[in-house]
Amino acid sequence: MKFIVIEKEHRPHVALIRLNRPKELNALNLELMRELKQGLQELDKDEGTRAIVIAGNERAFAAGADIKQMAGKNSVDMLKIDQFSTWDQIRKTKKPIIAAVSGFALGGGCELSMLCDMIIASETAKFGQPEIKIGVMPGAGGTQRLTKALGKAKAMELVLTGDFLSAHEAEKHGLVNKVVPVEFYLDEALTLAQKISAMSPLAVALAKEAVNRSFETFLDEGLHFERKNFYLLFNSEDQKEGMEAFIEKRPPKFTGK
């Protein structure tokens, strides 16, 4: 059984990755994360794919890590497993990734949604880091990304209590881009991906990198990085095409070069 399913027929230049452990509410075991990493690496190399959507199902995006795989481990065991190297590789994906979240996005599931570049949520979505309730803490970026998204006080409350954040609360705090009825959440994410895929692939990749750099560095360094990537784009054919199309009042035809 494959733990992820990749589909490409929904929108031009958009790939959909479905997490596929429905009985376990898409709990993120080591095998699923390896498949996800490999799938994203393949899509990153695929010139026909310009944007990626990751989704679970209506009941759960991902309800956390697979606790059964960790329960009996000690610190040395966990270091040897090195599970977070997979997450680090996923973080290096150049193409934009949108999380389509319905139902539970808890623990590792919340961290995976935040590892994506944008989040579209259904009204039933619930976000949280409940690791504290089983005697541990977030380990795949939850304490860092949640704090940057929500601010220290709210992130501290969620991490130390294990409480959940509703979809509308998440939108209010800036964690998600948009909340829609459950029957539309996947279509909304695919539509956003399609809109992005119409832009220059090179510009999108460098812009994503620059936004992430601002998220991860001090302002001076982020501004320097942003300007470097901005100047680089002026050596691209897509920049010439985009500006010429604007002047000529026609749709641009981007090639990713």
LUMLUMVO-585848 format. One record per residue: x, z, y of N, C-alpha, C in turn; residue number from 0. Coordinates in pm, 1 decimal. Atoms other than C-alpha are relative to their C-alpha. Example, Ala and Ser with C-alpha at 12.3 -4.5 7.8 and 13.67 -1.06 7.14 Angstrom:
BEGIN
[node [89.0, 0.0, -119.0], [1230.0, 780.0, -450.0], [90.0, 0.0, 120.0], 0]
[node [-82.0, -6.0, -119.0], [1367.0, 714.0, -106.0], [-77.0, 73.0, 109.0], 1]
# end
This chain:
BEGIN
[node [83.5, 0.0, -120.9], [0.0, 0.0, 0.0], [86.8, 0.0, 125.7], 0]
[node [-71.6, 1.1, -126.7], [127.5, -88.0, 347.3], [-61.2, 102.9, 94.2], 1]
[node [46.8, -103.1, -90.7], [104.6, 190.2, 603.9], [-31.0, -53.9, 139.1], 2]
[node [42.8, 66.3, -123.1], [73.8, -53.5, 894.0], [-44.9, -141.8, -35.6], 3]
[node [46.0, 138.1, 16.2], [-104.2, -388.8, 924.3], [19.6, -70.2, 133.5], 4]
[node [-24.4, 75.8, -122.5], [7.8, -649.2, 1178.4], [-94.1, -120.0, 4.6], 5]
[node [93.9, 110.7, -18.5], [-254.1, -893.2, 1311.1], [33.8, -72.9, 130.3], 6]
[node [-36.5, 79.0, -117.9], [-195.4, -1177.7, 1556.3], [-111.1, -93.7, 47.7], 7]
[node [102.6, 99.7, -28.8], [-523.8, -1364.1, 1569.4], [-97.6, 40.2, 110.3], 8]
[node [101.2, -49.2, -94.0], [-708.6, -1156.0, 1829.7], [12.5, -60.5, 140.0], 9]
[node [-24.7, 53.6, -133.7], [-548.6, -1286.1, 2153.8], [129.3, -81.7, -3.2], 10]
[node [-125.8, 75.8, -6.6], [-282.9, -1547.0, 2240.3], [116.8, 89.5, 43.3], 11]
[node [-125.4, -70.8, -32.2], [69.5, -1396.6, 2245.0], [-11.2, 151.9, -12.6], 12]
[node [18.9, -144.9, 15.8], [-65.2, -1050.2, 2152.5], [-0.7, 34.5, -148.8], 13]
[node [-0.1, -49.5, 137.7], [11.5, -865.5, 1828.9], [-66.9, 137.4, -4.3], 14]
[node [67.0, -128.5, 22.1], [-201.7, -578.2, 1700.7], [59.0, 64.5, -124.5], 15]
[node [-47.5, -78.8, 113.2], [-47.7, -312.8, 1477.7], [-102.3, 109.2, -27.4], 16]
[node [94.7, -104.2, 39.6], [-301.5, -101.0, 1291.4], [68.9, 101.0, -91.2], 17]
[node [-47.9, -106.0, 89.3], [-189.9, 233.1, 1148.0], [-98.7, 11.0, -114.8], 18]
[node [86.5, 21.5, 116.0], [-323.7, 232.4, 793.9], [11.9, 111.4, -104.4], 19]
[node [15.0, -111.8, 93.9], [-355.9, 578.9, 638.4], [-133.7, 69.0, 30.8], 20]
[node [128.8, -53.5, -46.9], [-728.9, 633.4, 699.5], [-38.7, 131.9, -64.7], 21]
[node [39.1, -125.4, 66.9], [-776.4, 908.0, 438.2], [74.9, 119.5, 57.8], 22]
[node [-81.3, -107.6, -58.0], [-499.4, 1110.9, 603.6], [-8.4, 2.4, 151.9], 23]
[node [16.7, 10.0, -144.9], [-626.3, 1036.1, 956.9], [126.6, -56.0, 65.4], 24]
[node [-121.0, 68.0, -49.1], [-315.1, 818.9, 999.4], [114.7, 95.5, 29.9], 25]
[node [-113.3, -91.8, -15.6], [-77.7, 1113.9, 967.8], [130.3, -77.9, -14.1], 26]
[node [-122.7, 79.3, -11.1], [271.4, 988.0, 1050.2], [105.3, 50.0, -98.7], 27]
[node [-105.8, -35.9, 94.0], [479.5, 1018.4, 735.8], [122.6, -86.8, 25.6], 28]
[node [-125.8, 71.8, -22.5], [836.7, 889.5, 713.5], [-14.2, -148.0, -30.0], 29]
[node [15.9, 139.7, 40.7], [730.8, 569.4, 540.2], [-75.1, -80.0, 105.9], 30]
[node [75.3, 69.7, -104.7], [473.3, 477.8, 805.4], [89.5, -25.0, 121.1], 31]
[node [-84.0, 15.4, -117.3], [723.9, 537.0, 1084.5], [109.4, -104.7, -22.9], 32]
[node [-99.3, 104.5, 30.1], [985.5, 320.5, 910.0], [-63.2, -137.8, 9.0], 33]
[node [70.5, 128.6, -6.8], [731.5, 39.3, 869.9], [-30.9, -36.8, 144.6], 34]
[node [32.0, 25.2, -140.1], [628.6, 76.4, 1233.1], [124.3, -45.8, 75.0], 35]
[node [-125.4, 39.7, -64.4], [989.9, 57.5, 1348.6], [37.0, -143.4, -37.2], 36]
[node [-36.2, 134.8, 45.3], [1054.3, -252.0, 1137.6], [-95.3, -104.8, 56.9], 37]
[node [98.4, 93.1, -54.3], [731.3, -416.5, 1251.3], [25.0, -28.7, 147.3], 38]
[node [-26.7, 18.3, -141.9], [814.7, -359.2, 1616.7], [128.4, -78.6, 23.4], 39]
[node [-124.3, 76.5, -13.0], [1166.9, -491.4, 1570.1], [-24.3, -148.5, -25.9], 40]
[node [31.8, 140.3, 30.0], [1027.8, -810.6, 1415.1], [-78.7, -63.8, 113.9], 41]
[node [80.5, 53.9, -109.5], [771.5, -854.9, 1692.2], [83.1, -16.6, 126.7], 42]
[node [-87.2, 10.9, -115.7], [1040.3, -794.5, 1954.1], [81.4, -130.2, -3.0], 43]
[node [-77.6, 124.0, 15.6], [1228.5, -1096.2, 1814.3], [-89.0, -123.8, -3.1], 44]
[node [94.2, 110.8, 14.4], [915.5, -1311.9, 1783.6], [-35.8, -55.9, 138.3], 45]
[node [25.0, 59.2, -131.5], [896.9, -1550.9, 2081.0], [-148.8, -23.6, 25.5], 46]
[node [143.2, 20.1, -16.8], [525.4, -1601.0, 2017.6], [-76.0, 125.0, 38.1], 47]
[node [63.2, -127.4, -35.1], [452.1, -1233.1, 2082.9], [55.6, 49.1, 132.4], 48]
[node [-43.1, -45.7, -132.3], [462.1, -1108.1, 2440.8], [-48.2, 140.1, 33.3], 49]
[node [49.8, -136.0, -20.6], [265.6, -782.2, 2422.5], [-54.7, 51.6, -132.2], 50]
[node [33.5, -62.0, 128.2], [181.7, -536.3, 2144.3], [-99.9, 112.9, 23.0], 51]
[node [95.8, -110.5, -0.8], [-114.4, -306.3, 2082.5], [14.4, 76.7, -130.6], 52]
[node [-1.1, -86.4, 118.5], [-90.9, -11.0, 1842.4], [-130.2, 78.3, -2.6], 53]
[node [129.5, -68.0, 12.4], [-421.2, 130.2, 1715.3], [-10.2, 68.6, -135.1], 54]
[node [37.6, -59.9, 127.4], [-552.6, 360.0, 1447.3], [-138.2, -50.8, -36.5], 55]
[node [139.5, 38.7, 19.6], [-926.3, 361.4, 1381.8], [-85.6, 85.4, 93.1], 56]
[node [86.5, -72.2, -93.6], [-1228.2, 504.5, 1560.9], [8.9, 151.3, -17.4], 57]
[node [-4.2, -143.9, 26.6], [-1184.8, 843.5, 1395.0], [131.4, 64.6, 44.0], 58]
[node [-129.8, -57.3, -34.2], [-813.9, 890.4, 1460.0], [101.2, -109.0, 32.1], 59]
[node [-120.6, 78.9, -26.2], [-523.1, 720.8, 1628.3], [106.8, 47.3, -97.2], 60]
[node [-86.0, -65.8, 98.4], [-295.6, 959.7, 1441.8], [-13.4, 150.3, 22.0], 61]
[node [32.6, -142.2, -12.9], [-378.1, 1322.6, 1370.3], [122.0, 89.7, -11.3], 62]
[node [-120.8, -81.0, 2.9], [-15.5, 1436.0, 1365.4], [100.6, -51.9, -99.9], 63]
[node [-99.8, 32.5, 102.0], [291.6, 1427.6, 1146.5], [-53.4, 42.2, -136.1], 64]
[node [38.3, -39.2, 136.2], [263.8, 1459.8, 769.2], [68.0, 133.1, -32.0], 65]
[node [-56.7, -134.6, 14.5], [312.6, 1835.7, 737.0], [53.6, 23.5, -140.6], 66]
[node [-44.7, -19.1, 138.6], [349.7, 1815.3, 358.2], [144.6, -43.2, -19.6], 67]
[node [-138.0, 46.6, 12.8], [676.3, 1627.0, 404.0], [100.3, 94.9, 65.1], 68]
[node [-91.0, -87.3, -73.9], [819.5, 1902.9, 625.5], [-7.3, 146.0, -41.0], 69]
[node [29.1, -143.0, 19.4], [674.0, 2230.8, 500.4], [112.2, 77.1, -68.3], 70]
[node [-101.0, -72.4, 75.4], [949.8, 2322.1, 255.1], [141.7, -18.9, 48.2], 71]
[node [-134.3, 35.7, -47.3], [1244.6, 2199.2, 462.2], [60.1, 110.8, 86.4], 72]
[node [-68.9, -86.2, -94.7], [1508.6, 2403.5, 642.2], [66.4, -86.3, 108.0], 73]
[node [-57.9, 73.2, -112.7], [1704.5, 2308.1, 952.9], [97.8, -107.4, -45.1], 74]
[node [-98.4, 96.7, 49.9], [1981.5, 2135.6, 758.6], [-71.5, -118.7, -64.5], 75]
[node [78.6, 108.8, 61.1], [1726.9, 1936.1, 555.8], [-53.4, -94.2, 108.3], 76]
[node [59.4, 81.0, -105.5], [1558.4, 1817.2, 875.1], [105.4, -83.1, 73.8], 77]
[node [-108.3, 75.3, -63.3], [1890.3, 1718.4, 1032.2], [43.1, -117.8, -86.1], 78]
[node [-41.6, 107.5, 90.6], [1979.1, 1513.6, 723.8], [-104.9, -111.9, -6.0], 79]
[node [106.5, 101.4, 0.1], [1641.1, 1338.3, 722.2], [10.4, -86.7, 124.9], 80]
[node [-21.4, 70.8, -126.8], [1707.8, 1242.1, 1086.7], [-121.3, -86.8, 35.0], 81]
[node [121.8, 77.8, -21.8], [1346.9, 1135.2, 1136.1], [-13.5, -53.7, 141.8], 82]
[node [18.3, 43.1, -138.4], [1380.1, 1104.4, 1512.1], [82.8, -123.0, 35.8], 83]
[node [-72.6, 124.6, -25.7], [1628.5, 817.1, 1488.4], [-96.2, -118.5, -4.0], 84]
[node [102.2, 104.9, 4.3], [1326.1, 603.6, 1396.9], [-73.8, -7.2, 133.5], 85]
[node [68.8, -5.0, -129.0], [1150.2, 717.0, 1714.4], [89.1, -58.5, 109.5], 86]
[node [-92.0, 53.8, -100.1], [1461.1, 634.1, 1917.3], [4.2, -152.1, -5.0], 87]
[node [0.8, 146.0, 13.8], [1457.6, 280.1, 1778.9], [-128.9, -59.6, 55.5], 88]
[node [128.5, 48.1, -53.2], [1087.2, 237.9, 1861.3], [3.9, 0.4, 152.5], 89]
[node [-9.7, -13.1, -146.3], [1163.0, 352.7, 2216.3], [76.5, -117.1, 62.0], 90]
[node [-81.6, 110.4, -52.3], [1405.1, 61.0, 2252.4], [-73.4, -134.8, -1.4], 91]
[node [77.4, 124.6, 2.2], [1130.0, -200.5, 2202.0], [-9.9, -56.3, 141.7], 92]
[node [-3.0, 60.6, -133.4], [1159.7, -443.9, 2492.8], [-138.1, -46.1, 46.2], 93]
[node [130.9, 51.7, -38.6], [807.8, -583.1, 2485.1], [-96.7, 115.6, 27.9], 94]
[node [92.3, -107.8, -35.2], [525.2, -379.7, 2639.0], [-91.7, 37.1, -116.7], 95]
[node [83.2, -51.6, 108.4], [327.4, -162.1, 2398.3], [-114.7, 80.9, 60.2], 96]
[node [119.1, -71.9, -45.4], [-27.9, -40.4, 2460.6], [-58.1, 76.4, -118.9], 97]
[node [67.0, -79.0, 102.8], [-175.2, 243.3, 2256.0], [-150.2, -7.5, 22.0], 98]
[node [146.6, -1.3, -2.7], [-545.6, 199.0, 2177.7], [-43.9, 123.0, -77.9], 99]
[node [21.9, -131.8, 60.0], [-656.8, 555.3, 2111.1], [-148.0, 34.3, -6.4], 100]
[node [133.6, -54.2, 20.5], [-985.0, 673.1, 1963.5], [13.2, 120.2, -92.5], 101]
[node [-7.5, -117.9, 85.8], [-1045.6, 1010.7, 1806.2], [127.4, 79.1, 24.5], 102]
[node [-112.4, -92.3, -13.3], [-749.6, 1237.2, 1737.8], [132.4, -70.1, 27.2], 103]
[node [-139.8, 36.9, -25.2], [-407.4, 1178.6, 1893.3], [73.1, 132.2, 20.2], 104]
[node [-50.3, -137.2, -2.3], [-246.2, 1508.9, 1805.1], [142.1, 6.6, -54.0], 105]
[node [-135.6, -18.0, 50.0], [110.0, 1629.3, 1752.5], [78.7, -129.2, 11.3], 106]
[node [-73.6, 125.8, 1.7], [314.2, 1327.0, 1649.4], [-83.9, -117.0, 46.9], 107]
[node [88.3, 106.3, -47.1], [10.2, 1110.3, 1722.6], [-5.7, -6.1, 151.6], 108]
[node [-4.1, -6.2, -145.7], [4.8, 1226.0, 2084.7], [135.5, -49.9, 48.8], 109]
[node [-134.5, 43.7, -38.3], [380.5, 1173.6, 2104.1], [16.7, -150.1, -17.8], 110]
[node [-8.2, 144.0, 20.8], [347.0, 822.2, 1960.3], [-76.1, -74.0, 109.8], 111]
[node [75.5, 66.2, -107.4], [79.3, 733.0, 2215.8], [79.4, 3.5, 130.3], 112]
[node [-79.9, -10.3, -121.7], [309.2, 857.4, 2494.0], [128.2, -82.3, -8.5], 113]
[node [-116.1, 86.8, 17.8], [599.3, 659.8, 2347.3], [-33.7, -143.6, 38.1], 114]
[node [45.4, 131.7, -45.5], [391.2, 350.3, 2423.9], [3.1, -3.9, 152.6], 115]
[node [-13.3, 17.0, -144.1], [392.4, 210.4, 2776.3], [-130.2, 27.7, 75.0], 116]
[node [131.2, -22.9, -59.8], [18.5, 240.6, 2845.9], [-94.6, 49.5, -108.5], 117]
[node [98.1, -51.8, 95.1], [-281.6, 407.3, 2683.1], [-140.2, -35.8, 47.4], 118]
[node [143.2, 18.9, -20.4], [-640.1, 285.6, 2664.3], [-70.4, 93.0, -98.7], 119]
[node [63.8, -101.2, 84.1], [-865.8, 562.3, 2530.9], [-150.2, -21.9, -9.2], 120]
[node [145.3, -5.3, 12.9], [-1214.8, 575.1, 2392.2], [-48.8, 136.1, 48.6], 121]
[node [56.5, -126.5, -49.1], [-1449.2, 848.1, 2514.9], [15.2, 112.9, -100.4], 122]
[node [-14.7, -103.6, 102.7], [-1393.6, 1030.9, 2185.2], [143.8, 46.3, -16.7], 123]
[node [-141.5, -32.0, 19.6], [-1015.6, 1051.2, 2222.1], [29.4, 145.6, 36.7], 124]
[node [-45.8, -136.4, -26.0], [-852.3, 1393.7, 2205.2], [151.6, 2.9, -15.5], 125]
[node [-145.5, -6.0, -0.8], [-487.2, 1450.4, 2294.6], [44.7, 146.0, -7.1], 126]
[node [-50.1, -136.7, 5.8], [-281.8, 1757.6, 2213.4], [127.3, 12.1, -79.8], 127]
[node [-122.7, -34.7, 74.8], [37.1, 1915.4, 2081.7], [-24.1, 135.7, -66.8], 128]
[node [36.4, -127.4, 62.3], [-92.9, 2179.1, 1838.3], [106.5, 58.0, -93.2], 129]
[node [-105.9, -47.7, 90.3], [244.7, 2236.4, 1665.6], [18.8, 151.3, 6.9], 130]
[node [-18.2, -144.5, -17.7], [253.8, 2590.4, 1807.0], [-84.4, 78.1, -99.8], 131]
[node [90.2, -69.0, 93.1], [-32.0, 2676.9, 1571.2], [54.7, 7.5, -141.4], 132]
[node [-62.9, -8.5, 133.1], [189.8, 2614.6, 1268.0], [145.1, 47.1, 11.6], 133]
[node [-129.0, -66.2, -12.3], [494.1, 2794.7, 1403.6], [115.4, -87.6, 42.7], 134]
[node [-108.1, 84.7, -50.1], [688.8, 2504.1, 1545.9], [-35.9, -47.9, 140.8], 135]
[node [25.4, 54.1, -132.8], [690.6, 2295.7, 1863.5], [14.2, -152.1, -7.3], 136]
[node [-19.0, 145.5, 1.2], [680.1, 1927.0, 1956.7], [147.5, -35.2, -11.3], 137]
[node [-140.1, 38.4, 20.3], [996.2, 1748.1, 1848.6], [28.0, -146.6, 23.2], 138]
[node [-19.2, 143.8, -20.6], [939.3, 1378.4, 1920.4], [-31.3, -38.9, 144.3], 139]
[node [16.5, 30.6, -142.1], [924.9, 1399.5, 2298.7], [-119.1, 64.1, 66.7], 140]
[node [122.1, -56.4, -55.8], [604.3, 1597.0, 2348.4], [22.4, 91.1, 119.1], 141]
[node [-23.4, -92.1, -111.4], [750.6, 1867.9, 2572.0], [48.6, -73.8, 123.7], 142]
[node [-57.0, 73.2, -112.8], [923.6, 1607.9, 2789.3], [-100.5, -96.8, 62.2], 143]
[node [90.2, 102.6, -54.5], [673.6, 1322.5, 2823.6], [-131.1, 61.3, 49.4], 144]
[node [124.2, -63.1, -44.7], [367.9, 1548.2, 2847.3], [20.6, 68.2, 134.2], 145]
[node [-29.8, -67.5, -126.3], [534.2, 1747.1, 3125.6], [10.7, -99.5, 114.3], 146]
[node [-12.6, 101.0, -105.2], [623.2, 1433.8, 3321.1], [-134.9, -62.3, 33.9], 147]
[node [130.8, 60.2, -23.8], [270.1, 1300.2, 3279.5], [-97.5, 97.2, 65.4], 148]
[node [102.4, -94.9, -43.7], [69.1, 1616.8, 3344.4], [48.9, 101.3, 103.1], 149]
[node [-53.5, -108.7, -81.2], [302.1, 1843.5, 3540.1], [28.4, 121.0, -87.2], 150]
[node [-48.3, -112.8, 80.2], [464.5, 2165.6, 3421.6], [-111.9, 93.4, -46.7], 151]
[node [97.7, -103.2, 33.5], [166.6, 2402.4, 3432.5], [-95.4, -45.6, -110.5], 152]
[node [95.9, 47.4, 99.5], [-80.9, 2189.6, 3236.1], [69.1, -29.1, -132.6], 153]
[node [-73.4, 27.4, 123.8], [179.8, 2074.3, 2985.7], [35.6, 130.5, -71.3], 154]
[node [-34.1, -128.9, 58.7], [292.9, 2432.1, 2931.9], [-121.8, 61.4, -68.9], 155]
[node [123.4, -54.2, 59.0], [-67.2, 2539.4, 2867.7], [-31.0, -67.4, -133.9], 156]
[node [33.4, 71.8, 123.7], [-123.9, 2268.0, 2607.2], [101.5, 27.4, -110.0], 157]
[node [-105.3, -20.8, 100.8], [210.2, 2318.1, 2431.5], [-3.8, 141.8, -54.9], 158]
[node [-3.4, -140.0, 44.4], [180.3, 2697.9, 2416.5], [-130.1, 48.2, -61.6], 159]
[node [127.9, -39.1, 60.4], [-187.7, 2715.0, 2317.6], [-42.3, -92.8, -112.8], 160]
[node [45.3, 98.6, 97.5], [-228.6, 2399.3, 2108.8], [-137.3, -56.4, 32.8], 161]
[node [131.4, 52.2, -39.0], [-548.7, 2319.9, 2299.8], [3.6, -151.8, 16.1], 162]
[node [11.6, 144.9, -12.9], [-674.7, 1961.6, 2321.7], [-38.8, -38.3, 142.3], 163]
[node [38.3, 59.7, -126.9], [-721.5, 1739.6, 2625.5], [-98.3, -111.9, -30.6], 164]
[node [97.9, 106.0, 22.7], [-1033.6, 1524.1, 2635.0], [47.8, -130.1, 64.4], 165]
[node [-37.2, 129.4, -56.2], [-1012.8, 1154.8, 2717.9], [-12.7, -1.0, 151.6], 166]
[node [21.7, 2.8, -144.7], [-1157.9, 1205.2, 3065.7], [96.3, 93.9, 72.2], 167]
[node [-101.8, -87.4, -58.7], [-925.0, 1499.4, 3134.7], [135.3, -69.5, 1.6], 168]
[node [-126.2, 72.9, 7.9], [-632.4, 1284.9, 3019.9], [8.4, -107.1, 108.3], 169]
[node [2.9, 101.3, -105.6], [-739.3, 1009.3, 3258.8], [16.8, 65.9, 137.7], 170]
[node [-9.2, -73.1, -127.5], [-779.4, 1259.3, 3543.9], [144.0, 39.5, 30.0], 171]
[node [-138.0, -45.1, -18.6], [-423.3, 1384.8, 3489.3], [101.5, -113.7, -5.1], 172]
[node [-91.7, 113.2, -0.6], [-276.6, 1034.5, 3462.2], [68.5, -29.0, -131.7], 173]
[node [-61.0, 25.2, 130.2], [-194.5, 1042.4, 3091.6], [-43.7, -133.8, -57.5], 174]
[node [51.3, 126.7, 52.3], [-412.9, 740.2, 3011.3], [-38.9, -92.2, 115.3], 175]
[node [34.8, 98.5, -101.6], [-487.0, 419.6, 3199.9], [-150.0, -9.2, 24.8], 176]
[node [143.2, 25.3, -12.5], [-858.0, 390.8, 3127.6], [-73.1, 60.3, -118.6], 177]
[node [87.5, -51.6, 106.0], [-1140.4, 548.9, 2926.8], [-124.2, -88.6, -6.3], 178]
[node [116.3, 87.7, 18.8], [-1414.2, 327.0, 2782.2], [-80.1, 48.8, -120.4], 179]
[node [76.5, -36.4, 119.9], [-1696.2, 367.8, 2527.4], [73.8, -42.0, -127.2], 180]
[node [-77.5, 18.4, 121.9], [-1568.6, 381.4, 2170.8], [-8.3, -142.3, -53.6], 181]
[node [14.8, 135.1, 54.6], [-1706.1, 37.4, 2081.5], [83.8, -103.3, 75.4], 182]
[node [-74.7, 96.3, -81.2], [-1490.1, -123.1, 2352.9], [149.3, 30.5, 11.7], 183]
[node [-136.2, -42.7, -30.7], [-1158.7, 63.7, 2341.3], [106.1, -98.4, -49.9], 184]
[node [-99.4, 92.1, 53.4], [-972.1, -182.6, 2118.3], [-1.1, -131.2, 77.4], 185]
[node [10.6, 124.3, -76.7], [-1101.5, -488.0, 2302.3], [61.3, 16.9, 138.7], 186]
[node [-57.0, -26.3, -132.7], [-1003.6, -328.6, 2633.0], [153.2, -0.5, -5.4], 187]
[node [-145.5, -1.2, 15.4], [-648.3, -268.5, 2506.8], [54.2, -140.3, -22.7], 188]
[node [-42.2, 138.1, 25.9], [-620.9, -625.9, 2376.9], [-10.0, -84.8, 126.8], 189]
[node [16.1, 74.2, -125.3], [-750.2, -760.2, 2708.7], [113.3, 31.6, 97.0], 190]
[node [-112.4, -38.4, -85.3], [-487.5, -562.7, 2900.3], [129.4, -63.9, -50.3], 191]
[node [-119.3, 62.8, 57.7], [-219.2, -689.1, 2660.9], [2.8, -149.1, 30.0], 192]
[node [6.8, 143.0, -28.8], [-338.7, -1046.1, 2710.1], [32.4, -28.7, 146.8], 193]
[node [-28.7, 18.1, -142.6], [-324.6, -1008.1, 3088.1], [150.0, 8.3, 24.8], 194]
[node [-144.9, -16.0, -16.3], [35.6, -888.0, 3065.0], [74.3, -116.7, -63.8], 195]
[node [-68.3, 108.2, 72.0], [127.0, -1162.4, 2816.6], [-1.5, -131.4, 77.4], 196]
[node [2.3, 120.3, -82.5], [39.5, -1424.2, 3079.7], [112.2, -0.9, 103.2], 197]
[node [-109.9, -8.8, -95.6], [329.9, -1302.6, 3293.1], [130.3, -47.8, -64.4], 198]
[node [-131.5, 39.5, 51.4], [694.7, -1401.3, 3259.3], [51.8, 104.1, -98.8], 199]
[node [-49.1, -97.8, 97.3], [824.0, -1237.7, 2937.5], [128.5, 69.4, 43.0], 200]
[node [-125.7, -59.2, -44.2], [1166.9, -1183.4, 3089.4], [-23.1, 100.8, 111.6], 201]
[node [31.7, -92.5, -109.2], [1028.2, -1027.8, 3405.9], [-70.2, 125.2, -53.1], 202]
[node [70.8, -114.3, 58.3], [797.1, -805.4, 3200.3], [98.2, 94.9, -68.9], 203]
[node [-96.0, -84.1, 72.5], [1084.6, -682.9, 2981.3], [88.2, 79.4, 95.8], 204]
[node [-87.8, -68.8, -94.8], [1309.7, -600.5, 3276.8], [-77.1, 97.8, 86.6], 205]
[node [82.2, -92.4, -77.9], [1026.7, -444.7, 3476.9], [-34.8, 124.3, -81.4], 206]
[node [26.1, -114.4, 88.8], [932.0, -225.7, 3179.8], [122.0, 90.1, -5.9], 207]
[node [-123.3, -77.8, 9.1], [1293.8, -118.9, 3148.5], [23.2, 80.6, 126.7], 208]
[node [-21.5, -68.2, -127.2], [1310.0, -30.8, 3517.8], [-98.4, 114.9, 20.5], 209]
[node [98.9, -108.0, -11.9], [985.5, 170.4, 3515.0], [39.4, 116.6, -90.4], 210]
[node [-42.8, -106.9, 90.9], [1107.9, 362.3, 3211.4], [122.6, 72.7, 52.9], 211]
[node [-118.7, -65.0, -55.6], [1439.0, 426.3, 3384.0], [-39.2, 98.4, 109.9], 212]
[node [44.3, -92.1, -104.9], [1255.3, 581.5, 3679.4], [-60.4, 125.3, -60.8], 213]
[node [62.7, -112.2, 70.9], [1071.5, 803.1, 3431.3], [105.3, 93.1, -57.4], 214]
[node [-101.5, -73.5, 76.3], [1396.5, 915.3, 3271.7], [121.8, 41.0, 82.1], 215]
[node [-119.9, -27.8, -77.6], [1646.0, 942.9, 3559.5], [-37.7, 53.0, 137.9], 216]
[node [20.6, -36.7, -139.4], [1689.7, 1071.5, 3912.0], [-26.5, -125.3, 82.0], 217]
[node [45.8, 112.5, -80.8], [1560.5, 850.6, 4192.2], [113.1, -97.1, 34.3], 218]
[node [-108.5, 89.5, -41.3], [1897.9, 715.1, 4312.9], [42.2, -91.9, -113.0], 219]
[node [-40.2, 81.4, 114.4], [1998.5, 598.6, 3967.9], [-110.3, -97.9, -38.1], 220]
[node [112.3, 87.0, 32.6], [1650.7, 459.7, 3902.3], [-11.2, -117.1, 96.5], 221]
[node [6.4, 107.6, -98.9], [1653.6, 261.7, 4227.4], [111.4, -101.7, -21.3], 222]
[node [-112.5, 90.7, 27.2], [1998.0, 118.8, 4147.3], [-31.2, -88.1, -120.5], 223]
[node [32.6, 75.1, 121.3], [1880.7, 15.4, 3800.7], [-109.0, -101.7, 27.8], 224]
[node [110.0, 89.4, -34.8], [1560.4, -133.6, 3938.9], [51.4, -122.4, 76.4], 225]
[node [-49.4, 111.1, -81.6], [1748.5, -345.4, 4194.7], [86.6, -95.4, -81.9], 226]
[node [-82.7, 85.5, 85.6], [1997.6, -471.6, 3936.5], [-87.5, -94.6, -81.7], 227]
[node [89.8, 83.9, 80.5], [1716.0, -596.3, 3713.0], [-78.2, -98.2, 86.9], 228]
[node [69.7, 88.5, -92.4], [1533.0, -740.3, 4013.7], [86.7, -122.0, 32.4], 229]
[node [-89.7, 111.2, -32.8], [1835.2, -949.9, 4110.1], [24.1, -90.0, -121.0], 230]
[node [-23.2, 78.3, 121.6], [1892.2, -1059.0, 3749.9], [-109.0, -104.3, -21.2], 231]
[node [112.1, 90.8, 23.7], [1549.0, -1220.1, 3739.3], [10.3, -128.9, 80.9], 232]
[node [-13.2, 119.7, -81.7], [1652.6, -1465.9, 4006.7], [91.8, -105.0, -63.6], 233]
[node [-71.8, 99.4, 80.0], [1869.3, -1640.4, 3747.1], [-89.6, -58.7, -108.0], 234]
[node [89.4, 44.7, 106.7], [1562.2, -1711.7, 3533.3], [-82.7, -120.8, 42.7], 235]
[node [90.0, 113.0, -24.6], [1356.0, -2029.8, 3503.7], [-140.6, 49.9, 33.3], 236]
[node [134.0, -53.4, -25.7], [1041.5, -1814.3, 3500.0], [-17.1, 41.8, 145.6], 237]
[node [10.0, -38.2, -141.1], [1121.2, -1682.5, 3848.3], [-23.5, -122.9, 87.0], 238]
[node [17.5, 124.2, -76.5], [1153.4, -2035.8, 3982.6], [-141.2, -55.3, -19.3], 239]
[node [133.7, 51.7, 31.1], [832.7, -2146.4, 3807.8], [-107.6, 85.6, 64.3], 240]
[node [101.6, -89.7, -54.8], [638.9, -1839.1, 3917.6], [-16.0, -15.6, 149.6], 241]
[node [6.7, 11.4, -145.8], [726.7, -1874.6, 4284.2], [-45.7, -139.1, 44.0], 242]
[node [45.7, 135.8, -32.5], [682.1, -2251.4, 4288.7], [-150.1, -13.7, -24.3], 243]
[node [143.4, 6.5, 30.4], [339.7, -2214.1, 4124.4], [-81.1, 71.9, 107.1], 244]
[node [68.8, -73.8, -106.0], [242.4, -1955.0, 4385.4], [-10.8, -85.8, 126.1], 245]
[node [-1.6, 83.4, -121.3], [344.2, -2187.3, 4670.3], [-92.2, -120.4, -16.2], 246]
[node [81.9, 119.2, 25.9], [168.7, -2482.7, 4503.9], [-144.2, 33.3, -36.7], 247]
[node [136.8, -44.7, 29.0], [-144.7, -2271.9, 4435.5], [-49.7, -51.5, -135.3], 248]
[node [36.2, 38.9, 136.7], [-149.5, -2340.6, 4060.1], [41.2, 111.6, -94.6], 249]
[node [-41.8, -100.8, 97.3], [-124.8, -2122.0, 3745.7], [142.6, -27.2, -47.7], 250]
[node [-136.9, 21.3, 49.1], [237.1, -2066.8, 3636.0], [1.7, -24.5, -150.9], 251]
[node [-21.4, 23.0, 143.5], [362.7, -2184.2, 3297.0], [134.3, 63.8, -37.8], 252]
[node [-120.0, -75.4, 30.4], [611.2, -1922.4, 3179.4], [51.2, -32.5, -140.3], 253]
[node [-61.3, 33.4, 129.6], [855.1, -1992.9, 2895.3], [88.6, 112.4, -52.9], 254]
[node [-86.3, -108.7, 47.6], [1053.7, -1669.5, 2874.4], [147.1, -31.3, 15.0], 255]
[node [-141.2, 37.7, -20.0], [1376.1, -1834.4, 2995.5], [43.1, 26.5, 144.0], 256]
# end
